[in-house]
Amino acid sequence: MKKKQPPTSDRPRRKGPASKVEKAGIAPSRTPRGGAPAWQAADQAFEAEQQRYEDPIPSRQLILEVLGAADGPMTVDELIGHFGLGKLSQQDALGKRLGAMTRDAQVAQNRRGAFGPVTSMHLIPGTVQAHRDGFGFLVPDAGGGDLFLPPRQMRELMNGDRVLVRPGVQDERGRTEGIVVEVLERASRSIVGRLHVDQGIAYVIPDHPRIQHDLLIPEDALAGAEHGQMVMADIIEPPGRRTLPVGRVTEILGDHLAPGMEIAVAVRAHNLPHQWPEAVEREVAAIPDTVRPQDCEGRVDLRDLPLATIDGADARDFDDAVYARKTPTGWRLWVAIADVSAYVVPGTALDREAFERGNSVYFPRQVIPMLPEKLSNGLCSLNPQVDRLCMVCEMRVLADGEVAQSRFYRAVMRSHARLIYDDVAAALAQPDGAAAQAMGPLMEPLQTLSGMFDALFSARQRRGAIDFDSTETKIVFSEARKIEAIVPVTRNRAHRMIEECMIAANVEAGRYIEKTKLPTLYRIHQKPDPLKVQTLRDLLAVRGLKLGGGAEPEASDYAAMLASAQGREDTQVLQTLMLRSLMQARYEPGNAGHFGLALTHYAHFTSPIRRYPDLLLHRGIAHAIERRKVADFAYSEQEMTAAGAHCSMTERRADEATRDVATWLKCEFMRHRVGEEFDGTVTSVASFGLFVELDGLYIDGLVHVSNLRNDYYEFDPARQRLVGSRSKQTYALGQPVRIKVVRVNLDERKIDLELLPMAGGSSDVKLDKEQSRPSPRGNKRKRK
């Protein structure tokens, strides 16, 4: 929709229609002779505008007030007349501000070029989530239910576009359809995919599953790319109602199945920042290579305290170190975290790039760090036997595992050892064994830490935290960077010991920062949606189980449900069902507690090397430690809200990218196993088929409903099963099956399976509600 430009000095201006706003008590701004315009006195943000601009104009807030009080949308001319903006520079600035407010979905423009508040025009701003089959959804900026976008509305849209939508009618499935009014911002400026050349016509098939349009490539825009290669292409023309988008190749990534191609594709498909701007490299080069004496001034000296890091064998960045000492009433626990805020300063190019990345992204055998290696693996990594700046949470832990007192301070430390989870677990399991002897003098503090862990874990159980016990996996590669196997990873005592220490520090950080009144980010995990809770109750009832807590169960009710399910064959199925009912955790400046951990206060404090929210929290704690005023903090509530939304997005982006890489690798691995037969377990049931995990491989494939022969099958969502219309043969969640791999489509990341008869001659099993069911081996853990 074309926006009307502000009037020029040689074009007559219409006076603002006084009736539109005077009826609401907001009079037009008539400038007294020699005096300031009346709008300046009415504008609460005028002082700030005056400091930023030589010729200030009405703030966004005042514009919204005037438009909201008017009895209809107002044109640029009418707004200029209402505010009495006589200078050409002010008129131009108002037009630009209205354009920015339109992009930010604060106002919308109708067909005659008049502006009105989005809320008054009954429009919903949001982000398009596309589906490869042609339809999509609008995810509203303000939250709430998604709006369905049918294929006719999606013709001119791409995944990630920000649009204004008017709610329409409900379709036959009860979904509210959205009618696109305006595209606010195009998100997709480039795509990555596989180039196809067919009868002289070149096009890129996007690798991202949510991009539904192929990209046409003119002959003079191929840049030397050949059929079958993976390429990066810029979009030079967006899709139209009857036309595909048009692009040009900007980068040739290489052959389709080249080693490492899966990561190169995922990085670009999900727009992960992966190259350091020159300004960042210059700033990092100016940072000293070591901690200098002057850097330690004013800090608590903990270099003699035997702090140690405990991480995985392949870890390269060590952002936390711990030490516990026994006391007459319990323990004193030190959790030392790398002081990234000492090196990454707000407003610098390094800080802007870290914010843009939001977090480190961990792919198999490769990491895209949030901070350059000089910091992430160097100065900000708590490497052994070197001085490091740190932020410390020192806690007094009582014998019952409750934290009675804590304090935060900046310190300088020296890690006394770099320990590995498996070695620590082995030493604790056999205090007289070889692993314990190798620990030397560190064995005693490790045993103290282990004893404190028992108390912390008991406190966790008492408060009713949910403790899912699921299987994580690790991909094993060959020398040629091809997948050889997928193996389970066991969480041992050392893992849980460090996890409890980190949770304790995160809780105390949340409590501390709330007292300061500073706007920083909490890790929020809200209560489950009541509709999902009811669905869960229905599914549990089929298995003869009941979730306590009424309409709003607490975490303790989930924990009790898990405890009652222990020993059943379908324990993992029950965990999967409960996980699906929970909300996704996110970052917000308002404290709403953490449902899954059963905590009233929780903030991410322990990983500022790899998570930007932790860095923001460190800055807030440092500001409070130095006793500076709240008003002098570098961030406002509004800025922190935006930062929380951004960091939540980058977290989801990283999850999607790593999931895509894992799926690519699994599909590539299974390409050579087409025709082979496996035992498996049904891990998910949908109207279109069954997802089956192959036993021992931890890989999922789909048995499409069309491959369930000799009957028509209906989906029973309450019992998560497919039921034959005539035979009543049943396929249900958790059911053991025998399958054959029949097809692998690497482009679409699909593994197609076919059911085979089980031992005894039948591939169909009827499950009564009283029967227990074998469990799928899920590989998903709830993010804390």
GUVODREN-761859 format. One record per residue (C-alpha): residue in three letters; y, z, x. Coordinates in steps of 0.001 Angstrom, whole numbers, padded with zeros to 6 digits, always signed. Example, Ala and Ser with C-alpha at 12.3 -4.5 7.8 and 13.67 -1.06 7.14 Angstrom:
BEGIN
ALA-004500+007800+012300SER-001060+007140+013670
// end
This chain:
BEGIN
MET+000000+000000+000000LYS+003261-001097+001548LYS+005847+001610+002061LYS+009493+001075+001184GLN+011908+001320+004081PRO+015006+003526+004014PRO+018257+001772+003059THR+020431+000272+005755SER+024158+000917+006101ASP+025107-002436+004478ARG+022936-001839+001401PRO+024326+000190-001517ARG+022516+003463-002159ARG+021600+004699-005582LYS+022659+008196-006412GLY+019738+010569-006955PRO+019088+011090-010658ALA+020357+014613-011139SER+018199+015107-014199LYS+015029+015018-012148VAL+015811+018109-010123GLU+018721+019813-011810LYS+016482+020653-014750ALA+014409+022736-012329GLY+017457+024499-010948ILE+017732+022543-007695ALA+021097+020864-007627PRO+021824+017748-005571SER+023413+018356-002178ARG+027060+017426-002477THR+028900+017975+000781PRO+032106+019988+000428ARG+035091+018557+002254GLY+034769+019803+005826GLY+031653+021814+004942ALA+027918+021548+005491PRO+025633+019871+002913ALA+024226+022283+000360TRP+020594+021430+001277GLN+021058+023059+004688ALA+021607+026475+003115ALA+018591+025976+000838ASP+016285+024870+003649GLN+014496+027851+005195ALA+013439+025709+008151PHE+016904+024280+008844GLU+017470+026418+011930ALA+014287+025124+013519GLU+015191+021543+012544GLN+018619+021981+014105GLN+017074+023068+017402ARG+014754+020047+017486TYR+017080+017256+016289GLU+020671+016287+016923ASP+021034+015083+013318PRO+018686+017370+011352ILE+017186+016283+008054PRO+015492+018274+005286SER+012208+019863+006335ARG+008858+018916+004863GLN+008849+022148+002893LEU+012197+021417+001225ILE+011208+017796+000487LEU+008044+019037-001218GLU+010057+021587-003235VAL+012456+018910-004453LEU+009685+016429-005278GLY+007701+019146-007013ALA+010690+020170-009154ALA+011509+016588-010140ASP+010218+015175-013431GLY+008642+012211-011626PRO+008259+010518-008228MET+011477+009784-006290THR+012276+006787-004097VAL+013703+007015-000593ASP+017099+005951-001983GLU+016975+008717-004572LEU+016071+011348-001973ILE+018852+010160+000352GLY+021316+010407-002502HIS+020040+013816-003546PHE+020383+015283-000046GLY+023609+013434+000752LEU+022355+011953+004015GLY+025230+009739+005123LYS+024183+008938+008681LEU+021941+005970+009386SER+019956+008069+011878GLN+019206+010634+009150GLN+018159+007933+006690ASP+015790+006396+009255ALA+014422+009846+010129LEU+013771+010644+006452GLY+011804+007415+006047LYS+009691+008271+009090ARG+009148+011815+007857LEU+007972+010569+004477GLY+005596+008196+006267ALA+004200+011095+008300MET+003874+013240+005175THR+001960+010375+003554ARG-000438+010174+006511ASP-000916+013941+006328ALA-001647+013682+002582GLN+001270+015883+001576VAL+002872+013142-000533ALA+001718+009849-002018GLN+003596+006656-002824ASN+003201+004814-006108ARG+003460+001077-006736ARG+007242+001087-007066GLY+007619+002874-003720ALA+008422+006316-005109PHE+007033+009487-003581GLY+005500+012524-005227PRO+003428+015535-004104VAL-000240+014661-003857THR-001160+017627-006040SER+001241+016556-008798MET-000178+013041-008780HIS-003735+014383-009203LEU-004911+012804-005972ILE-007412+014260-003543PRO-007068+013643+000202GLY-010207+013670+002276THR-012498+011994+004768VAL-014968+009242+003969GLN-018611+009923+004765ALA-020366+006581+004579HIS-024022+005780+004061ARG-025718+002768+005586ASP-026932+001684+002125GLY-023345+000908+001059PHE-022192+003941-000886GLY-020338+006971+000433PHE-018705+010301-000344LEU-015220+011742-000056VAL-015233+015129+001671PRO-012009+016774+000383ASP-009662+018307+002948ALA-009335+021406+000781GLY-013093+021884+000418GLY-015049+021940-002802GLY-017472+019380-004139ASP-017688+015873-002678LEU-016718+012829-004738PHE-019143+009916-004937LEU-017787+006575-003720PRO-019847+003676-005122PRO-020319+000498-003054ARG-017396-001281-004763GLN-015056+001471-003506MET-016564+001404-000010ARG-016028-002330+000666GLU-012738-001757+002498LEU-013646+001608+004015MET-015501+002812+007086ASN-016967+006151+008014GLY-014340+008714+008975ASP-011386+006992+007280ARG-008938+009385+005642VAL-008058+008304+002120LEU-006422+009410-001099VAL-008753+009319-004078ARG-008253+009768-007812PRO-011192+011460-009586GLY-012819+009152-012123VAL-015708+009325-014545GLN-019104+010877-013967ASP-022002+008532-013277GLU-025462+008730-014839ARG-026503+011333-012249GLY-023581+013630-013055ARG-021604+012799-009900THR-017832+012456-010169GLU-016827+009031-008878GLY-013712+008587-006791ILE-011225+005735-007036VAL-009543+004955-003711VAL-005753+004866-004063GLU-004678+004533-000442VAL-006088+004515+003083LEU-004174+007172+005004GLU-005686+006665+008421ARG-008320+004412+009944ALA-010773+006470+011983SER-013024+003700+013263ARG-011145+001751+015910SER-014242+000783+017858ILE-017993+000815+017425VAL-021044+000712+019660GLY-024114-001280+018758ARG-026527-004044+019577LEU-025216-007612+019805HIS-027036-010267+017817VAL-026347-013986+018122ASP-027907-016034+015333GLN-027223-019765+014910GLY-023971-019461+016811ILE-022705-016470+014809ALA-022317-013252+016806TYR-022197-009824+015248VAL-022707-006230+016319ILE-025097-004030+014343PRO-023566-000543+014620ASP-025748+002118+016184HIS-024107+004900+014167PRO-026134+005383+010960ARG-022999+006030+008887ILE-021281+002733+009711GLN-022379+000369+006961HIS-020564-002830+008063ASP-021738-005232+010742LEU-018903-006337+013032LEU-018245-010072+013379ILE-017430-011177+016939PRO-015602-014517+017447GLU-016963-016707+020229ASP-013894-016156+022413ALA-014242-012343+022063LEU-017774-011938+023473ALA-016538-011084+027009GLY-019791-012410+028485ALA-022095-010246+026357GLU-025502-011692+025521HIS-027891-011392+022613GLY-029729-008063+022551GLN-027343-006129+024786MET-025713-002854+023793VAL-021939-003255+023667MET-018735-001479+022789ALA-016379-003435+020534ASP-012867-002808+019225ILE-012132-003452+015564ILE-009227-005888+015313GLU-009437-006438+011544PRO-010721-003787+009105PRO-013106-004762+006316GLY-011666-006393+003202ARG-012941-006605-000345ARG-014890-009762+000502THR-014827-009869+004299LEU-016580-008056+007125PRO-014585-006355+009870VAL-013825-008468+012933GLY-013910-007223+016509ARG-014003-008066+020194VAL-016356-006812+022888THR-014635-004454+025325GLU-017576-003070+027291ILE-021131-004183+028001LEU-023324-001085+028256GLY-026483-002870+029339ASP-029954-003735+028150HIS-031229-002103+024991LEU-033962+000022+026586ALA-032355+000727+029960PRO-032845+004337+031189GLY-030041+006600+029957MET-028856+004052+027383GLU-029457+006540+024556ILE-026785+008880+025963ALA-024316+006093+026752VAL-024633+004901+023156ALA-024360+008367+021577VAL-021265+009208+023613ARG-019457+006139+022322ALA-020909+006123+018806HIS-019611+009662+018229ASN-016342+009161+020144LEU-017113+011908+022652PRO-014395+012125+025326HIS-016267+011611+028591GLN-013753+010441+031180TRP-011107+012641+032778PRO-007532+011336+032465GLU-005639+010957+035736ALA-003235+013746+034747VAL-006178+016140+034411GLU-007593+015166+037779ARG-004187+015755+039412GLU-003892+019208+037853VAL-007426+020177+038854ALA-006881+018989+042420ALA-003941+021408+042687ILE-006108+024411+041745PRO-007323+026380+044818ASP-011013+026077+045680THR-011533+029835+045974VAL-010200+033058+044478ARG-007229+034171+046599PRO-006120+037773+047208GLN-002972+037237+045132ASP-005131+036094+042200CYS-006741+039551+042093GLU-003508+041529+041846GLY-003284+043712+038749ARG-007001+043338+037982VAL-009725+045972+037932ASP-011967+045606+040994LEU-015636+045408+039903ARG-016981+043721+043015ASP-019216+046685+043855LEU-020681+046852+040351PRO-024147+045181+040440LEU-023419+042614+037739ALA-025930+039775+037530THR-026280+036525+035598ILE-029466+035775+033652ASP-029843+032140+032549GLY-032315+029292+032258ALA-033814+027700+035358ASP-031799+024487+034887ALA-028441+026147+034066ARG-025459+025115+036191ASP-022551+026972+034594PHE-022784+030767+034474ASP-020135+032218+032192ASP-021555+035724+031593ALA-022854+038584+033742VAL-024163+041954+032565TYR-024907+045440+033837ALA-025957+048632+032038ARG-025963+052235+033244LYS-027736+055156+031557THR-025535+058006+030304PRO-026347+061360+028652THR-025559+059902+025195GLY-026899+056400+025676TRP-025613+053630+027927ARG-022468+052082+029339LEU-022599+048295+029143TRP-020408+045849+031031VAL-020261+042240+029830ALA-018187+040170+032244ILE-017088+036707+031134ALA-015486+034025+033302ASP-011693+034194+032921VAL-011079+030535+032129SER-007636+031363+030723ALA-006476+032165+034266TYR-006837+028484+035165VAL-006437+026532+031911VAL-002833+027020+030777PRO-001567+026045+027303GLY+000375+022806+027210THR-001157+021285+030349ALA-003086+018019+030431LEU-006206+020028+031298ASP-005761+022194+028224ARG-005154+019210+025947GLU-008321+017517+027193ALA-010374+020704+026795PHE-009095+021032+023218GLU-009904+017400+022483ARG-013472+017900+023709GLY-013784+021225+021914ASN-017073+022102+023603SER-019535+020949+026206VAL-022247+018603+024977TYR-025755+019188+026314PHE-027987+016121+026347PRO-031455+016059+027918ARG-030836+015939+031676GLN-027102+015342+031280VAL-024057+017390+030277ILE-020593+016284+029205PRO-018610+019399+030135MET-015532+020716+028370LEU-013960+021462+031762PRO-014097+019479+035034GLU-016890+020376+037436LYS-014538+022153+039828LEU-014052+024757+037107SER-017244+024599+035026ASN-019606+024735+038029GLY-017125+026234+040485LEU-014235+028627+040014CYS-015135+029538+036419SER-018864+029834+037052LEU-020048+033322+038008ASN-022021+032109+041012PRO-023708+034766+043155GLN-022027+036456+046108VAL-018546+034984+045562ASP-015396+036498+044059ARG-014645+035435+040505LEU-011926+036288+037997CYS-013324+037632+034746MET-012525+039167+031381VAL-014580+042297+030752CYS-015786+044011+027607GLU-016902+047506+028590MET-018819+049334+025849ARG-020239+052791+025248VAL-023556+052285+023474LEU-025130+055276+021732ALA-028836+056087+021760ASP-029210+054574+018272GLY-027779+051235+019426GLU-024353+051589+017806VAL-021286+050791+019919ALA-019060+053865+019813GLN-016192+052618+021964SER-015062+049534+023862ARG-012192+048291+025978PHE-011111+044919+027339TYR-009502+044228+030690ARG-009095+041562+033319ALA-011085+042094+036509VAL-012411+040521+039684MET-016172+040614+040177ARG-018944+039407+042446SER-022291+038532+040889HIS-025075+040288+042808ALA-027783+037860+041703ARG-028534+034710+039751LEU-031647+035579+037728ILE-033844+033374+035534TYR-035092+034325+032062ASP-038768+033753+032796ASP-038673+035762+036032VAL-036905+038705+034354ALA-039329+038664+031419ALA-042317+038619+033789ALA-040889+041506+035830LEU-040276+043628+032727ALA-043739+042870+031347GLN-045461+043937+034601PRO-043299+046458+036517ASP-045924+046584+039296GLY-046359+042821+039538ALA-045077+040265+042045ALA-042099+039249+039861ALA-040921+042879+039689GLN-041281+043334+043433ALA-039193+040199+044011MET-036346+041802+042025GLY-036008+044578+044614PRO-033140+046986+043838LEU-032214+044988+040703MET-035395+046106+038961GLU-034025+049513+037978PRO-030848+048207+036258LEU-032973+045532+034524GLN-035217+048239+033082THR-032120+050151+031978LEU-030856+046986+030292SER-034247+046539+028635GLY-034185+050075+027235MET-030700+049521+025845PHE-031852+046262+024264ASP-034460+048165+022243ALA-031691+050357+020823LEU-029388+047396+020086PHE-032205+045514+018400SER-033078+048536+016271ALA-029460+048685+015117ARG-029638+044976+014312GLN-032703+045560+012145ARG-031112+048521+010376ARG-028070+046541+009327GLY-030349+043803+007950ALA-029508+040828+010182ILE-031585+037711+009547ASP-033899+036995+012464PHE-035543+033597+012129ASP-038418+033030+014522SER-038607+029273+014969THR-039906+026997+017692GLU-037450+025332+020050THR-038531+022322+022062LYS-037734+020696+025371ILE-038111+017032+026324VAL-039940+016396+029593PHE-038975+013202+031463SER-040663+011001+034014GLU-038998+009894+037241ALA-037920+006719+035409ARG-036007+008887+032892LYS-038495+008052+030138ILE-039850+010742+027838GLU-043288+012029+028824ALA-043779+014922+026416ILE-042099+017387+024093VAL-043054+020983+024797PRO-042266+024233+022957VAL-039887+026715+024586THR-040671+030382+024095ARG-037851+032882+023630ASN-038931+035835+025713ARG-037614+039388+026042ALA-034998+038361+028607HIS-033525+035771+026214ARG-033224+038338+023438MET-031857+040977+025793ILE-028930+038800+026842GLU-028415+037593+023264GLU-027957+041173+022021CYS-025482+041933+024819MET-023459+038828+023922ILE-023490+039669+020204ALA-022252+043194+020982ALA-019354+041807+023041ASN-018510+039245+020348VAL-018416+041973+017693GLU-016102+044166+019762ALA-013849+041172+020491GLY-013568+040510+016756ARG-012691+044130+016055TYR-010169+044287+018878ILE-008334+041099+017990GLU-008077+042049+014319LYS-006167+045190+015302THR-003667+043131+017297LYS-002711+040963+014251LEU-002735+037911+016542PRO-003873+034598+015004THR-007095+033690+016802LEU-010429+032274+015691TYR-013329+034193+014188ARG-016837+032809+013891ILE-017250+032712+010115HIS-020553+032572+008276GLN-020023+032916+004545LYS-022449+034040+001869PRO-024801+031375+000499ASP-023726+029163-002367PRO-025050+030624-005665LEU-026577+027273-006650LYS-028532+027108-003398VAL-029606+030715-003864GLN-030980+029890-007296THR-032830+026884-005898LEU-034316+029135-003233ARG-035383+031672-005852ASP-037141+028955-007829LEU-038995+027731-004740LEU-040019+031267-003774ALA-041198+032039-007296VAL-043683+029163-007044ARG-045185+030992-004078GLY-045261+034324-005878LEU-042296+035733-003924LYS-038916+037150-004907LEU-035574+037363-003122GLY-033670+040583-003841GLY-029941+041056-004267GLY-029307+039409-007610ALA-026822+036549-007773GLU-025265+037448-004404PRO-028000+038525-001972GLU-027060+040170+001293ALA-028466+039356+004710SER-030698+042417+004367ASP-032321+040792+001322TYR-033128+037713+003389ALA-034433+039936+006207ALA-036663+041825+003760MET-037950+038512+002412LEU-038823+037368+005939ALA-040565+040670+006681SER-042679+040413+003533ALA-043691+036859+004517GLN-045036+037817+007938GLY-048713+037070+008296ARG-048740+034353+005638GLU-049817+030859+006590ASP-046639+029437+005064THR-044212+031708+006963GLN-042509+028764+008659VAL-042165+026963+005330LEU-040442+030025+003873GLN-038095+030178+006858THR-037211+026517+006348LEU-036443+027118+002682MET-034218+030100+003491LEU-032389+028234+006237ARG-031533+025422+003838SER-029873+027879+001461LEU-027438+029194+004078MET-023922+027975+004743GLN-022867+026336+007995ALA-020936+028604+010357ARG-017405+027552+011318TYR-014199+028719+013005GLU-011254+030182+011077PRO-008347+032526+011886GLY-009122+034706+008840ASN-011908+037253+009301ALA-014610+036795+006643GLY-017533+038299+008553HIS-020848+036806+009593PHE-023477+036779+006839GLY-026499+035870+008957LEU-025888+038614+011506ALA-024811+041095+008811LEU-021544+041773+010629THR-018043+042437+009321HIS-016424+041256+012574TYR-017603+038439+014803ALA-015692+036168+017198HIS-016920+033928+020004PHE-015878+035552+023267THR-018721+034941+025703SER-018628+031207+026567PRO-015096+029989+027382ILE-016459+027480+029914ARG-018159+025486+027170ARG-016400+026446+023891TYR-012677+026108+023265PRO-012579+028828+020523ASP-013684+031357+023155LEU-010809+030265+025383LEU-008345+030749+022509LEU-009744+034231+021896HIS-009388+035102+025598ARG-005738+034077+025439GLY-005220+036345+022463ILE-006919+039297+024169ALA-004928+038709+027370HIS-001707+038606+025316ALA-002610+041958+023744ILE-003678+043532+027057GLU-000284+042668+028512ARG+001348+044325+025459ARG+003383+041283+024554LYS+004821+040811+021070VAL+002873+039041+018347ALA+005879+036774+017759ASP+005651+035554+021369PHE+002037+034383+021069ALA+001586+030689+021864TYR+000002+029884+018476SER+000997+030269+014842GLU-001424+030918+011989GLN-001066+027296+010895GLU-001790+025968+014388MET-004820+028226+014706THR-006150+027046+011337ALA-005896+023455+012559ALA-007575+024434+015841GLY-010442+026045+013925ALA-010988+022934+011823HIS-010911+020749+014942CYS-013353+022933+016888SER-015719+023095+013920MET-015612+019288+013836THR-016301+018903+017570GLU-019250+021280+017233ARG-020732+019168+014433ARG-019968+016017+016426ALA-021883+017365+019427ASP-024820+018382+017232GLU-024996+014920+015686ALA-024771+013200+019078THR-027526+015306+020651ARG-029685+014863+017555ASP-029235+011075+017780VAL-030271+011077+021430ALA-033364+013160+020687THR-034294+010847+017798TRP-033810+007743+019996LEU-036043+009222+022703LYS-038725+010215+020198CYS-038723+006750+018650GLU-038944+005141+022090PHE-041834+007467+022930MET-043680+006589+019699ARG-043248+002824+020148HIS-046282+002904+022409ARG-048355+004935+019938VAL-048270+002611+016933GLY-051715+002565+015369GLU-052687+006024+016616GLU-053761+008772+014230PHE-052533+012374+014138ASP-052778+015561+012159GLY-049453+016659+010719THR-047626+018939+008318VAL-045242+018023+005512THR-041862+019457+006565SER-039670+017962+003841VAL-040152+016316+000460ALA-037729+013868-001161SER-037821+011466-004068PHE-038435+008584-001643GLY-041277+010150+000331LEU-042621+012804+002677PHE-041393+013769+006122VAL-044321+014775+008300GLU-044219+016522+011674LEU-046978+015414+014027ASP-048933+018377+015326GLY-048438+018966+019032LEU-045726+016292+019341TYR-042894+017951+017358ILE-041852+014512+016077ASP-041094+013691+012442GLY-041894+010476+010608LEU-041659+009252+007018VAL-044451+008469+004596HIS-042548+006360+002072VAL-043438+006911-001572SER-044491+003260-001811ASN-047330+004084+000601LEU-048740+006706-001770ARG-051169+004395-003483ASN-053082+004284-006771ASP-050435+006138-008786TYR-046730+006578-009531TYR-045270+009725-008030GLU-042489+011904-009433PHE-040357+014277-007389ASP-040490+017933-008462PRO-037443+019528-006714ALA-038198+023048-007988ARG-041540+023057-006169GLN-040601+020600-003407ARG-043477+018247-004100LEU-044449+014782-005287VAL-046847+014683-008236GLY-048901+011710-009388SER-048051+010733-012972ARG-051675+010092-013973SER-053841+011750-011346LYS-051639+014855-010884GLN-052426+014597-007182THR-049844+016602-005269TYR-048074+016387-001920ALA-046083+019548-001204LEU-043963+021176+001467GLY-046178+022757+004117GLN-049233+020696+003273PRO-051545+019553+006120VAL-052121+015797+006222ARG-053743+013129+008361ILE-051525+010162+009215LYS-051345+006930+011189VAL-048218+005600+012919VAL-047662+002138+011425ARG-044141+001158+012515VAL-041294+002289+014785ASN-037766+000882+014293LEU-035619+001935+017222ASP-032459+000307+015816GLU-032660+002410+012653ARG-034332+005417+014355LYS-037246+005366+011910ILE-040914+006201+012383ASP-043023+005000+009453LEU-046315+006752+008758GLU-049281+006118+006505LEU-051512+008760+004951LEU-055190+008789+005874PRO-058061+010644+004186MET-058466+014225+005339ALA-061849+015552+006453GLY-063919+015466+003286GLY-062732+012029+002211SER-059441+012627+000349SER-055840+012453+001487ASP-054671+014210-001663VAL-054541+018000-001989LYS-053682+020008-005081LEU-051868+023254-004365ASP-051756+026051-006915LYS-048813+028417-006800GLU-051007+031315-005689GLN-052193+029429-002614SER-050566+029969+000761ARG-049724+026901+002754PRO-049890+026134+006458SER-046533+026121+008169PRO-044614+023236+009735ARG-043510+023814+013266GLY-039771+023481+012830ASN-037563+023148+015854LYS-034268+024239+014322ARG-032544+027529+014959LYS-029585+028839+013092ARG-026444+028607+015175LYS-024718+031943+015720
// end
